[in-house]
Amino acid sequence: MKILVTGGLGFIGSHTVVELQNEGFEVVIIDDCSNSSENVLEGIQSITGKAPIFEKLDLKEKAKVQDFFKRHEDVEGVIHFAASKAVGESVEKPLLYYENNIATLVYLLQELAAKNRASFIFSSSCTVYGQADTMPITENAPVKPAESPYGNTKQMGEEIIADTCKVTPGLNAIALRYFNPMGAHPSTEIGELPIGVPQNLVPFITQTGVGMREQLSVFGDDYPTEDGTCVRDYIYVVDLAKAHVIALKRLLEGKNTMNYDVFNVGTGKGSTVLEVIQSFERVSGKKLNYKIVDRRPGDITTAYADTTKANEQLGWKAEYTLDQAMGSAWNWEQKIRKPS
């Protein structure tokens, strides 16, 4: 069974390709390599023993998307990761984000809607909840006005998919709302490769630990949390990748109870920024150079998932601890910084 993974050379995408191939799926990747590298294909092949089909293609080019589906009529499912994802950049370049994240989604759905049957997994985000009123956050929590164009594209993306599913009997879709992915494959063949200054906490920590960054800034220690720093739900990327495969199988096997659904994907446990730093110090045996600075505009105080729905309906549960995930991130960082 052939599955298309858009953005399949990216951080979460590449780990999901590995899990799909481990489950026997034939995978074709579309990626424009704007935020990834073709070298990732070697890592995927090294882990699974099989190279996925790869097409370097920009999904904003509608004619090329149409041509792809003509040539790959046997694609039965799509996992859609390809999107721009930096919150700050989205504020500065909103039109770039709306074109890249919304137009490309529409072009994909147009092709899938023309099929008799298709399964679609959407890479969504807990950003749709904003600062939720209660913790942990369930899927029934209200979707708050977006704090950024990036967050808005995730909200709009979910709405576009839901509206399309309502009028397209053969299309079944699931949106996975992730919390904070981290870590690397245990093989250290693939992992997180941020271009430029990392936007996420964990790669900034590991780059500081390895000496690439002089110091980590912790934005605020006066939040109403256990130690005054923000709380997030950090999920191991391989656990997250497996959730995509399980969600896809649910649709392919017709086990879904509705043609559009949403699931939180997290650990169900919140960790403060200082707890994440302490995890790094435990697994690395190094003291991290960090300092407390002023709060950063737009940061919410606390966000962690209620994962009951995914646990019960998908039969999926996060397995790795924060320390195990951090250990994988540190092993990966050390490997990629070694002189070849």
Phi and psi in degrees as a GROMACS rama.xvg file:
@    title "Ramachandran Plot"
@    xaxis  label "Phi"
@    yaxis  label "Psi"
@TYPE xy
-94.0942  130.064  LYS-2
-121.441  131.806  ILE-3
-91.4157  129.173  LEU-4
-117.566  110.392  VAL-5
-84.9997  141.374  THR-6
67.661  30.2428  GLY-7
-74.916  -5.35034  GLY-8
-97.1113  -3.42331  LEU-9
-77.0096  -176.058  GLY-10
-59.9474  -61.2596  PHE-11
-75.9183  -37.4886  ILE-12
-58.2916  -45.9709  GLY-13
-65.3416  -38.7714  SER-14
-67.2445  -33.1916  HIS-15
-71.5667  -37.4656  THR-16
-58.3953  -43.1813  VAL-17
-58.6711  -47.7562  VAL-18
-66.2294  -36.7543  GLU-19
-63.1794  -46.3494  LEU-20
-66.2057  -35.4385  GLN-21
-63.0028  -26.666  ASN-22
-91.142  3.20471  GLU-23
92.5571  5.29681  GLY-24
-75.6177  148.941  PHE-25
-88.7365  127.402  GLU-26
-115.568  134.622  VAL-27
-119.705  129.378  VAL-28
-103.434  134.53  ILE-29
-112.496  129.535  ILE-30
-154.398  139.79  ASP-31
-94.0605  0.00766068  ASP-32
60.7853  23.5887  CYS-33
-73.6384  -24.295  SER-34
-137.793  31.0723  ASN-35
-157.274  -179.466  SER-36
-134.95  142.893  SER-37
-64.5489  -18.2981  GLU-38
-60.3924  -22.2152  ASN-39
-61.1881  -28.9512  VAL-40
-57.2515  -37.3704  LEU-41
-65.1019  -40.2859  GLU-42
-63.0258  -43.7434  GLY-43
-60.7383  -45.1871  ILE-44
-65.4453  -37.8006  GLN-45
-62.7715  -37.7223  SER-46
-75.6306  -45.3089  ILE-47
-98.9123  -14.3958  THR-48
78.803  7.60334  GLY-49
-142.856  135.688  LYS-50
-88.2725  128.939  ALA-51
-71.1247  158.512  PRO-52
-68.0126  138.204  ILE-53
-129.888  131.826  PHE-54
-125.999  120.285  GLU-55
-81.2402  110.863  LYS-56
-151.318  140.101  LEU-57
-96.6993  114.85  ASP-58
-66.4122  -12.2347  LEU-59
-72.4611  -15.2654  LYS-60
-90.8283  94.8431  GLU-61
-55.8723  -41.5531  LYS-62
-62.1768  -35.6758  ALA-63
-72.412  -32.6317  LYS-64
-65.833  -44.603  VAL-65
-61.0026  -42.99  GLN-66
-63.4032  -40.147  ASP-67
-57.8559  -46.9927  PHE-68
-71.4108  -25.1786  PHE-69
-66.8901  -38.5182  LYS-70
-81.4456  -21.4917  ARG-71
-123.28  61.0632  HIS-72
-64.9282  -19.8654  GLU-73
-88.1575  8.17737  ASP-74
-66.8456  123.185  VAL-75
-105.328  -15.9058  GLU-76
-150.218  153.344  GLY-77
-130.351  131.906  VAL-78
-111.642  118.336  ILE-79
-107.258  102.63  HIS-80
-102.844  -27.6174  PHE-81
-58.1412  115.412  ALA-82
-171.933  155.629  ALA-83
-81.558  144.515  SER-84
-138.498  9.87815  LYS-85
-91.6457  116.716  ALA-86
-57.2088  -49.7931  VAL-87
-60.6928  -44.0575  GLY-88
-62.9062  -35.5587  GLU-89
-65.3895  -31.8641  SER-90
-68.225  -37.7551  VAL-91
-78.9033  -30.5867  GLU-92
-131.065  64.7719  LYS-93
-60.8422  -39.7344  PRO-94
-66.205  -35.7505  LEU-95
-58.9961  -42.9479  LEU-96
-69.1234  -40.7005  TYR-97
-67.3384  -37.4441  TYR-98
-68.903  -48.3955  GLU-99
-71.0489  -35.7952  ASN-100
-95.37  -26.9862  ASN-101
-100.437  -49.6582  ILE-102
-58.4705  -42.3129  ALA-103
-65.4071  -37.6515  THR-104
-62.5617  -44.4976  LEU-105
-60.9411  -43.8485  VAL-106
-62.9439  -39.7825  TYR-107
-65.0539  -47.1432  LEU-108
-64.1851  -34.3572  LEU-109
-59.545  -40.8209  GLN-110
-70.2389  -40.8203  GLU-111
-70.4829  -35.6473  LEU-112
-64.0571  -23.922  ALA-113
-79.8872  -10.3677  ALA-114
-85.8596  160.078  LYS-115
-70.3799  -34.3552  ASN-116
-150.916  136.117  ARG-117
-155.247  148.675  ALA-118
-118.072  136.565  SER-119
-135.657  124.569  PHE-120
-111.615  126.137  ILE-121
-107.603  132.998  PHE-122
-81.5751  97.3569  SER-123
-105.049  -162.394  SER-124
-156.335  151.236  SER-125
-69.0194  -7.97297  CYS-126
-60.7732  -20.2302  THR-127
-64.051  -21.9405  VAL-128
-84.6805  -17.8723  TYR-129
58.3098  -144.728  GLY-130
-85.2481  99.4224  GLN-131
-65.0409  153.611  ALA-132
-75.1867  -31.4677  ASP-133
-134.987  154.589  THR-134
-118.138  149.891  MET-135
-68.8981  165.94  PRO-136
-87.3396  122.524  ILE-137
-94.8695  167.988  THR-138
-65.9222  -16.6197  GLU-139
-86.7749  -3.58837  ASN-140
-61.12  142.678  ALA-141
-63.9081  142.242  PRO-142
-79.1423  118.081  VAL-143
-88.2449  159.042  LYS-144
-53.2623  134.889  PRO-145
-66.1643  145.597  ALA-146
-86.3071  -11.2635  GLU-147
-155.614  159.704  SER-148
-56.4545  -36.9962  PRO-149
-56.8933  -52.2245  TYR-150
-59.858  -37.2761  GLY-151
-64.4957  -37.0934  ASN-152
-65.1576  -31.8623  THR-153
-70.1723  -42.6966  LYS-154
-62.3046  -48.3829  GLN-155
-63.323  -39.5001  MET-156
-58.0222  -46.5023  GLY-157
-60.7134  -42.3852  GLU-158
-65.197  -40.9441  GLU-159
-62.9785  -43.5878  ILE-160
-64.6874  -45.7533  ILE-161
-60.2708  -45.0581  ALA-162
-63.2457  -38.8689  ASP-163
-68.3476  -41.7704  THR-164
-62.7327  -34.7295  CYS-165
-58.1453  -33.986  LYS-166
-111.451  8.56022  VAL-167
-127.964  90.3294  THR-168
-56.7314  -31.84  PRO-169
-83.5556  -4.99008  GLY-170
-100.066  124.549  LEU-171
-120.796  136.204  ASN-172
-141.818  149.955  ALA-173
-132.563  132.123  ILE-174
-101.734  126.126  ALA-175
-101.624  119.046  LEU-176
-95.5415  99.5142  ARG-177
-83.6671  157.773  TYR-178
-96.0151  -115.355  PHE-179
-115.155  96.8897  ASN-180
-67.8156  145.353  PRO-181
-155.395  166.543  MET-182
98.845  -168.615  GLY-183
-152.535  163.476  ALA-184
-61.1654  141.739  HIS-185
-56.8388  -24.3901  PRO-186
-73.1232  -14.199  SER-187
57.5758  24.0741  THR-188
-84.9532  -28.0052  GLU-189
-137.943  155.006  ILE-190
-173.402  -167.063  GLY-191
-80.603  127.769  GLU-192
-127.453  73.3838  LEU-193
-65.659  138.789  PRO-194
-90.1053  124.282  ILE-195
78.6413  -152.151  GLY-196
-72.92  127.359  VAL-197
-59.7631  140.566  PRO-198
-88.1937  -19.3459  GLN-199
-104.65  154.142  ASN-200
-63.3447  -48.9353  LEU-201
-64.4038  -48.0483  VAL-202
-64.1227  -28.2697  PRO-203
-67.8994  -39.079  PHE-204
-62.0429  -49.4558  ILE-205
-68.8646  -34.4946  THR-206
-68.1275  -33.8848  GLN-207
-67.949  -42.1795  THR-208
-61.5076  -33.627  GLY-209
-89.9724  -4.4595  VAL-210
97.6545  2.5282  GLY-211
-73.1717  -35.2117  MET-212
-112.73  140.571  ARG-213
-71.5891  -39.0571  GLU-214
-158.239  145.674  GLN-215
-95.2865  132.226  LEU-216
-94.3641  127.88  SER-217
-100.98  115.824  VAL-218
-84.1445  89.2086  PHE-219
93.5417  136.128  GLY-220
-131.159  25.6597  ASP-221
-121.013  23.4912  ASP-222
-77.5904  155.139  TYR-223
-77.3155  64.0425  PRO-224
-128.179  178.839  THR-225
-55.204  -43.0383  GLU-226
-120.898  10.9042  ASP-227
89.7844  -5.8683  GLY-228
-104.599  160.463  THR-229
-63.2036  150.994  CYS-230
-112.268  131.848  VAL-231
-137.287  165.447  ARG-232
-105.218  108.16  ASP-233
-97.6973  118.225  TYR-234
-113.445  137.809  ILE-235
-68.1192  133.231  TYR-236
-61.3596  -31.3956  VAL-237
-71.5648  -38.8332  VAL-238
-58.5593  -43.543  ASP-239
-64.1563  -43.5129  LEU-240
-59.724  -42.2934  ALA-241
-63.5238  -33.4099  LYS-242
-61.1836  -37.3468  ALA-243
-63.995  -41.9299  HIS-244
-66.6329  -42.4149  VAL-245
-64.2336  -42.4844  ILE-246
-63.4868  -41.7182  ALA-247
-62.8764  -44.9147  LEU-248
-60.8859  -37.0226  LYS-249
-56.5563  -42.4867  ARG-250
-73.9533  -46.1391  LEU-251
-62.04  -33.2652  LEU-252
-90.6509  2.54402  GLU-253
68.9624  27.0004  GLY-254
-89.6424  -4.90257  LYS-255
-71.4252  145.829  ASN-256
-94.9411  -10.7509  THR-257
-146.563  160.586  MET-258
-85.8126  -4.45302  ASN-259
-142.843  131.326  TYR-260
-147.414  161.75  ASP-261
-128.168  145.517  VAL-262
-137.667  136.936  PHE-263
-74.3045  141.341  ASN-264
-128.612  103.886  VAL-265
-156.532  -169.759  GLY-266
-94.516  -18.8442  THR-267
85.3378  5.64257  GLY-268
-128.974  133.869  LYS-269
-94.0513  144.003  GLY-270
-128.362  137.339  SER-271
-76.9179  164.022  THR-272
-58.8629  -41.8002  VAL-273
-66.8705  -33.4224  LEU-274
-66.3576  -35.9955  GLU-275
-66.9517  -40.7664  VAL-276
-62.1011  -43.4799  ILE-277
-63.6031  -34.99  GLN-278
-61.7886  -46.3294  SER-279
-58.2215  -45.1951  PHE-280
-63.5326  -34.6797  GLU-281
-66.5108  -49.1004  ARG-282
-77.0043  -25.3059  VAL-283
-97.093  -21.3418  SER-284
71.2044  16.0749  GLY-285
-116.123  148.749  LYS-286
-85.1183  134.133  LYS-287
-91.9923  135.904  LEU-288
-83.4505  106.213  ASN-289
-139.705  160.125  TYR-290
-141.621  150.511  LYS-291
-82.9441  128.752  ILE-292
-126.076  -179.307  VAL-293
-62.1721  156.726  ASP-294
-55.7534  153.791  ARG-295
-102.211  130.828  ARG-296
-57.0038  138.817  PRO-297
90.1877  -11.3209  GLY-298
-72.6422  130.236  ASP-299
-85.1721  160.91  ILE-300
-75.3703  -53.2828  THR-301
-140.603  136.865  THR-302
-152.667  113.651  ALA-303
-145.067  155.333  TYR-304
-89.1886  146.755  ALA-305
-92.1629  116.212  ASP-306
-103.526  14.6391  THR-307
-54.911  -44.2395  THR-308
-62.6009  -46.7413  LYS-309
-65.5277  -39.4555  ALA-310
-61.2422  -45.1381  ASN-311
-84.9608  -43.3727  GLU-312
-87.5623  -35.2709  GLN-313
-92.006  -20.208  LEU-314
70.2811  28.7966  GLY-315
-112.877  143.134  TRP-316
-149.008  139.068  LYS-317
-64.4963  136.574  ALA-318
-109.96  -28.244  GLU-319
-89.6526  143.243  TYR-320
-80.915  167.293  THR-321
-57.9186  -44.8578  LEU-322
-63.9812  -39.7922  ASP-323
-65.1525  -43.1586  GLN-324
-65.1452  -41.4429  ALA-325
-64.7204  -39.8411  MET-326
-59.0618  -39.9772  GLY-327
-67.4597  -38.5565  SER-328
-64.7451  -39.08  ALA-329
-70.6538  -41.3475  TRP-330
-60.1741  -42.2708  ASN-331
-64.2125  -46.635  TRP-332
-59.4035  -43.9848  GLU-333
-64.5142  -38.3401  GLN-334
-65.9463  -46.0134  LYS-335
-75.4702  -16.3585  ILE-336
-93.0968  -5.43325  ARG-337
-69.6681  136.84  LYS-338
-63.2853  135.628  PRO-339
